Amino acid sequence: MTLSEQTYWAEHAWLNGTVEPGVVIACGRSGLITRVDTDVPEPPAGAVPLPGLTLPGLANAHSHVFHRALRGLTQTGGGTFWTWRQAMYTLAARLTPDSLFALASAVYAEMALAGITCVGEFHYVHHQPGGTPYEEPNAMGEALIAAAAEAGIRITLLDACYLSSGFGEPPTRPQLRFSDGTAGAWAARASALTGNATTRIGAALHSVRAVPAGDLATVAAWAAERRAPLHLHLSEQPAENDACLRAHGRTPARLLADHGVLGRGTTAVHGTHLTDEDIALLGRHGTTVCLCPTTERDLADGMGPAARLRAAGSPLCLGTDSHAVIDLFEEARAVEHHERLARRTRGHFTASQLLRAASEEGHAALGWPEGGRLEAGALADLTTLTLDSVRTAGPPPRLGAETAVYAATAADVRHTVVAGRHIVRDGGHQLVHDAPRQLRQAIGRLWHDR
């Protein structure tokens, strides 16, 4: 990515929890914000005007990018997560490095159009069908890194260790391309991945059912040695909890704690079915929890205990997971709305708390602690919402945070800036010029070109 100095003038900007009018944001060649000036009523000479409300760039902390090709195709016939998974395995079997790149570059462009400037890609489709490595062992991961660069956004590639189909069970045939065979072989392959100015490498434990207990520490140590983020699916399904209790006599959260996996560098995804002790464990260790409400409800998984997790001490971030929709404003408001449904009262999270989950906390979970804020020294990543659409018109600008969370959608994003570079301008992607067509073609080829 070529970086240049650029100054932006935000009509309104969300700064440290309040909305300020007339804000100048200067971006340097380093890709960082060099200066923020407030109370500037008109755009200075040479500044790019950003009408509306400017927020820090959003962080999508949990993505399985290839799941986007399932959108709209799994909504008939009922079923559960486990039946949906069969369609996902059928799709996973069709991926190649080239088709994954084509799909991912279009999906990451869709994210940029939604104001997302950084994605955490939870990546587990590593090898050829049947499990044979590609000539370049990280061909699939490198395709994802290249796709993010094509779309102009940051990526944390969370390379996932996946060794078992269940507690003590070998991988099934669809899962063979996920598995490196041993945790040591996973670590050796993952160690060959390298980051750059807009790419960071992290680790993932797919789940306690997919990584034997004796191998949990290997993956955790790999991440700790590199000061890399570590992510994992946790208690997404009651069936997984029950199987863990049968195999180990403890919940998945307790198993992870006993093997040194929980901590401030770790993010547990979903956390939908947690016991009181689990919630206390996560909070005591300062483990972040990534909530994915639109996927959790699309798959009929349930509603996680968001407010209780926050009260226990767990930072919260957000992900779009299976991409039933790609809209972090929808994810943010769903956190509060799910609490309202569960408790039949309102006001469990402020709009600013939810925006921080969508920005600052998500960046921290993905290994970009300098992201998610509009201040000198932070990443020069911005997203601007219009305040005059049919959804956002009406409320005064000082209530911009509430408008963003409770009224706006991804369709209201007009500008996205990454490392000072204008990626989305006036609602159009500057690098991927027809994202809908590219999505249609990439998805069509996956399902029809056999």
C-alpha positions in Angstrom: 0.0 0.0 0.0 1.4 3.4 -1.0 1.0 5.9 1.8 0.9 9.7 1.5 0.2 12.6 3.7 -3.5 13.6 3.6 -5.7 15.8 5.7 -9.4 15.2 6.2 -12.0 17.6 7.6 -14.9 15.8 9.4 -18.1 17.7 9.7 -18.7 15.9 12.9 -16.4 13.3 14.6 -16.8 10.9 17.5 -13.8 11.7 19.8 -13.4 9.9 23.1 -17.1 9.3 23.6 -18.4 12.7 22.5 -19.3 14.2 19.1 -17.4 17.3 18.1 -18.1 19.6 15.1 -15.5 20.6 12.6 -12.6 18.2 13.2 -9.4 18.2 11.2 -7.6 14.8 11.1 -4.1 14.9 9.6 -2.6 11.6 8.4 1.1 11.0 7.9 3.1 8.7 5.6 3.4 6.3 8.5 -0.3 5.5 8.2 -0.9 7.1 11.6 -2.8 10.1 12.6 -0.4 13.0 13.2 -2.8 15.7 14.5 -6.5 16.2 15.5 -7.8 19.7 15.7 -11.3 20.5 16.9 -13.7 23.5 16.4 -12.6 24.1 12.8 -15.8 25.4 11.1 -14.7 25.1 7.5 -12.4 22.6 5.6 -8.9 24.0 5.4 -7.2 24.4 2.0 -6.3 20.9 0.7 -8.3 19.0 3.2 -10.8 16.4 2.0 -14.2 17.1 3.4 -16.1 14.2 5.1 -19.7 15.3 5.5 -21.6 13.5 8.2 -20.3 11.7 11.3 -16.7 10.3 11.2 -15.9 7.4 13.5 -12.7 5.4 14.0 -12.4 2.6 11.4 -14.4 -0.5 12.5 -12.8 -3.8 13.3 -14.5 -7.1 12.3 -12.9 -9.4 14.9 -14.3 -12.7 13.6 -14.7 -13.6 9.9 -14.9 -16.9 8.0 -14.8 -15.2 4.6 -15.8 -18.2 2.5 -19.1 -18.5 4.4 -20.3 -15.4 2.5 -21.0 -17.8 -0.4 -23.7 -19.4 1.7 -25.8 -16.2 2.2 -29.4 -16.8 1.2 -28.8 -20.5 0.3 -29.4 -22.1 3.7 -32.7 -20.5 4.8 -35.1 -23.2 3.9 -35.7 -26.6 5.4 -35.2 -25.7 9.1 -32.4 -27.5 11.0 -29.7 -26.4 13.4 -26.1 -25.3 13.3 -25.1 -28.9 12.8 -27.2 -29.3 9.6 -26.0 -25.9 8.3 -22.5 -27.2 8.8 -23.0 -29.8 6.1 -23.6 -27.1 3.5 -20.5 -25.3 4.8 -18.4 -28.4 4.4 -19.7 -28.8 0.8 -18.6 -25.3 0.1 -15.2 -25.7 1.8 -14.4 -28.7 -0.4 -14.7 -26.5 -3.5 -12.3 -23.8 -2.5 -8.9 -23.3 -4.2 -6.4 -20.6 -3.6 -7.6 -18.8 -6.8 -11.3 -19.1 -6.0 -10.7 -18.1 -2.4 -8.8 -15.0 -3.5 -11.6 -14.0 -5.9 -14.3 -14.4 -3.2 -12.3 -12.9 -0.4 -11.2 -9.7 -2.3 -14.9 -9.0 -3.1 -16.1 -9.8 0.5 -13.4 -7.6 2.0 -14.5 -4.9 -0.4 -18.0 -5.4 0.9 -16.5 -4.9 4.4 -14.8 -1.7 3.4 -18.1 -0.4 2.0 -19.5 -1.1 5.4 -16.9 0.9 7.2 -14.7 -2.0 8.3 -11.0 -1.2 8.1 -9.6 -4.3 9.8 -10.7 -7.9 9.7 -9.7 -10.9 11.8 -9.8 -13.8 9.5 -10.3 -17.1 11.4 -8.6 -19.3 8.8 -8.8 -23.1 8.9 -9.1 -24.3 5.2 -5.3 -24.9 4.8 -4.8 -27.9 2.5 -6.1 -29.6 -0.6 -9.2 -31.8 -0.3 -8.1 -35.0 1.3 -5.4 -33.2 3.3 -2.5 -33.0 0.9 -0.6 -29.8 1.4 -0.3 -27.4 -1.5 3.2 -26.9 -3.0 3.2 -23.7 -1.1 1.9 -24.9 2.3 0.3 -21.5 3.1 -1.2 -20.9 -0.4 -4.7 -20.5 1.1 -3.6 -18.1 3.9 -1.5 -16.0 1.4 -4.6 -15.8 -0.8 -6.5 -14.2 2.1 -3.6 -11.7 2.8 -3.5 -10.8 -0.9 -7.3 -10.3 -1.0 -7.3 -7.9 1.9 -4.5 -5.9 0.2 -6.6 -5.9 -3.0 -9.6 -4.5 -1.1 -7.4 -2.0 0.8 -8.1 -3.1 4.4 -6.0 -4.5 7.2 -6.1 -8.1 8.1 -5.0 -10.2 11.1 -4.8 -13.7 9.8 -5.7 -16.0 12.7 -4.3 -19.3 11.5 -6.3 -22.1 13.1 -5.1 -25.4 14.5 -7.7 -28.1 13.8 -6.7 -31.7 14.5 -9.8 -33.6 15.6 -13.5 -34.0 14.7 -14.4 -34.4 18.3 -12.9 -35.5 21.6 -10.6 -38.3 20.7 -11.9 -38.6 17.2 -9.9 -38.2 14.0 -10.9 -35.6 11.4 -13.7 -36.6 9.1 -13.0 -36.5 5.3 -14.3 -32.9 4.9 -12.1 -31.8 7.8 -8.9 -33.4 6.4 -8.0 -30.2 4.5 -8.3 -28.3 7.8 -5.7 -30.5 9.7 -1.9 -30.4 9.8 -1.9 -33.7 11.6 -0.1 -32.5 14.8 0.2 -29.3 16.7 3.9 -29.2 15.9 3.2 -29.4 12.2 0.6 -26.6 12.5 3.2 -24.5 14.3 5.9 -25.1 11.7 3.5 -24.1 8.8 2.1 -21.1 10.7 5.6 -19.9 11.5 6.3 -19.3 7.8 3.5 -16.7 7.5 4.7 -13.1 7.7 3.0 -9.8 8.3 3.5 -6.3 6.8 2.3 -2.8 7.3 -1.4 -3.8 7.0 -1.1 -7.5 7.9 -0.5 -9.2 11.2 -0.4 -12.9 12.0 -2.2 -14.5 14.9 -3.1 -18.0 16.1 -6.4 -19.8 16.6 -7.6 -22.9 18.4 -10.6 -23.9 16.4 -12.3 -25.2 19.5 -11.7 -27.6 22.4 -13.3 -30.4 20.4 -10.9 -29.8 17.4 -7.7 -29.5 19.4 -6.9 -32.2 21.9 -6.3 -31.0 25.5 -2.6 -31.9 25.4 -2.0 -29.7 22.3 -3.8 -26.5 23.7 -0.6 -25.3 25.3 1.5 -25.7 22.1 -0.7 -23.3 20.3 -1.0 -20.9 23.2 2.8 -20.9 23.6 3.3 -20.2 19.9 1.1 -17.1 20.2 2.7 -16.0 23.5 6.3 -16.2 22.1 5.3 -13.9 19.2 3.0 -11.6 21.3 0.4 -12.5 18.7 -3.4 -12.6 19.3 -4.9 -16.0 20.1 -8.6 -16.7 19.2 -10.8 -19.6 19.7 -14.5 -20.7 19.4 -15.9 -21.2 22.9 -19.2 -22.7 24.0 -21.0 -21.9 20.8 -23.1 -25.1 21.1 -24.5 -26.9 24.1 -23.6 -30.2 22.4 -19.9 -29.2 22.5 -20.2 -28.3 26.2 -21.8 -31.7 27.0 -19.1 -33.6 25.0 -16.4 -31.7 26.9 -17.9 -32.6 30.2 -18.1 -36.2 29.3 -14.5 -36.3 28.0 -12.8 -34.1 30.7 -15.2 -33.6 33.5 -15.1 -29.8 33.1 -16.5 -27.1 30.9 -14.5 -25.8 27.8 -13.7 -22.6 29.7 -12.3 -24.5 32.7 -10.4 -26.8 30.4 -8.8 -23.8 28.7 -8.0 -22.1 32.0 -6.4 -25.3 33.3 -4.1 -25.3 30.2 -3.1 -21.7 30.4 -5.0 -20.5 27.4 -7.1 -17.8 28.9 -5.7 -14.3 29.4 -5.5 -10.8 28.0 -4.1 -11.8 24.7 -6.9 -14.3 24.1 -10.3 -13.8 22.5 -13.1 -16.3 23.0 -15.6 -16.2 20.2 -19.3 -16.5 20.9 -19.4 -17.6 24.6 -23.1 -18.2 24.1 -23.6 -21.1 26.5 -21.5 -20.3 29.6 -21.9 -21.2 33.2 -21.6 -18.7 36.0 -18.2 -20.1 36.8 -17.2 -19.8 33.1 -18.1 -16.1 33.1 -16.1 -15.5 36.2 -13.1 -17.3 34.8 -13.1 -15.3 31.6 -13.5 -12.0 33.5 -10.8 -12.8 36.0 -8.3 -13.6 33.3 -9.3 -10.5 31.3 -10.1 -12.7 28.3 -11.9 -10.8 25.5 -15.2 -12.2 24.2 -16.1 -11.6 20.6 -19.9 -11.6 20.0 -21.4 -12.3 16.6 -25.1 -11.7 17.2 -26.3 -11.9 13.6 -24.7 -15.2 13.0 -25.7 -16.6 16.4 -29.4 -15.8 15.7 -29.2 -16.9 12.1 -28.0 -20.3 13.1 -30.4 -20.4 16.1 -27.4 -20.7 18.5 -28.8 -18.5 21.2 -28.0 -15.2 22.9 -24.8 -14.8 24.9 -24.5 -13.2 28.3 -23.0 -10.0 27.1 -23.7 -7.7 30.0 -22.6 -10.3 32.6 -19.4 -10.9 30.7 -18.6 -7.2 30.7 -19.5 -6.9 34.4 -17.1 -9.8 35.1 -14.2 -8.0 33.4 -14.1 -9.3 29.9 -13.7 -6.7 27.1 -16.2 -7.2 24.3 -15.7 -7.0 20.5 -17.8 -7.9 17.5 -17.6 -10.0 14.4 -19.7 -10.9 11.4 -18.6 -14.6 11.4 -20.7 -16.3 8.7 -21.6 -13.0 7.0 -25.4 -13.5 7.1 -25.0 -9.8 6.9 -21.9 -7.6 7.0 -22.9 -4.7 9.2 -21.2 -3.9 12.5 -23.8 -1.3 13.4 -26.3 -4.1 13.3 -24.0 -6.3 15.4 -23.6 -3.5 17.9 -27.2 -2.8 18.4 -28.0 -6.5 18.6 -25.9 -6.8 21.7 -28.2 -4.3 23.5 -31.4 -5.6 21.9 -30.6 -9.2 22.8 -30.2 -8.1 26.4 -33.5 -6.3 26.3 -35.2 -9.5 25.0 -33.6 -11.6 27.7 -34.2 -9.2 30.6 -37.2 -7.2 29.4 -35.5 -4.0 30.4 -33.5 -1.4 28.4 -30.2 0.4 28.8 -27.6 -2.3 29.4 -25.0 -0.7 27.1 -24.4 2.9 26.1 -24.0 3.7 22.4 -20.3 4.7 23.1 -19.6 1.3 24.8 -21.0 -0.4 21.7 -19.0 1.7 19.3 -15.8 0.9 21.3 -16.6 -2.8 21.0 -16.9 -2.2 17.2 -13.7 -0.3 17.0 -11.1 0.0 19.8 -11.8 -3.3 21.5 -11.9 -5.1 18.2 -8.6 -3.7 17.1 -7.0 -4.6 20.4 -8.3 -8.2 20.1 -6.7 -8.4 16.6 -3.3 -7.2 17.7 -3.7 -3.5 16.6 -3.8 -1.7 20.0 -3.1 1.5 18.2 -6.3 1.3 16.3 -9.9 2.3 17.0 -9.4 5.9 18.2 -9.3 9.3 16.5 -6.2 10.8 18.2 -2.6 11.5 17.3 -0.5 8.3 17.1 -3.5 6.1 16.3 -4.1 4.3 13.0 -5.3 6.7 10.3 -8.4 4.6 9.7 -11.7 6.3 9.5 -15.3 5.6 8.5 -17.9 8.3 7.8 -21.7 7.9 8.0 -24.2 10.1 6.3 -26.5 11.9 8.7 -29.1 12.7 6.0 -30.4 9.3 4.8 -33.9 8.2 5.6 -32.5 6.2 8.5 -30.2 8.8 10.0 -31.9 12.1 9.3 -33.6 13.9 12.3 -31.5 13.4 15.5 -29.2 16.3 16.3 -25.5 15.6 15.5 -24.5 15.6 19.2 -26.5 12.3 19.4 -24.4 10.8 16.6 -23.2 7.8 18.6 -26.9 6.9 19.3 -27.7 7.5 15.6 -24.9 5.3 14.5 -25.7 2.4 16.8 -29.5 2.5 16.7 -30.4 3.9 13.3 -27.6 3.6 10.8 -26.8 0.6 8.7 -23.8 -0.3 6.5 -25.6 1.3 3.6 -25.1 4.7 5.3 -21.3 4.5 5.1 -20.0 7.1 2.6 -16.3 7.2 3.2 -13.7 4.7 4.5 -10.0 5.6 5.0 -7.3 3.1 5.7 -3.8 4.3 6.7 -4.7 7.7 5.4 -5.8 6.3 2.0 -9.3 7.0 0.7 -10.6 3.5 0.0 -14.3 4.2 -0.2 -15.3 7.7 -1.5 -18.9 8.8 -1.7 -20.1 5.3 -1.2 -18.0 3.8 -4.1 -15.0 1.5 -3.6 -11.9 3.0 -5.3 -10.0 -0.2 -5.8 -12.8 -2.9 -6.4 -15.0 -0.9 -8.8 -17.9 -3.3 -9.0 -18.0 -5.3 -5.8 -21.5 -6.7 -6.4 -20.5 -8.1 -9.8 -17.3 -9.6 -8.4 -19.3 -11.2 -5.6 -21.8 -12.6 -8.0 -19.1 -14.0 -10.3 -17.0 -15.5 -7.5 -19.9 -17.1 -5.7 -21.4 -18.4 -9.0 -18.2 -20.1 -10.0 -17.9 -21.8 -6.6 -21.4 -23.3 -6.9 -21.7 -23.9 -10.7 -18.2 -24.3 -12.2 -17.7 -28.0 -11.4 
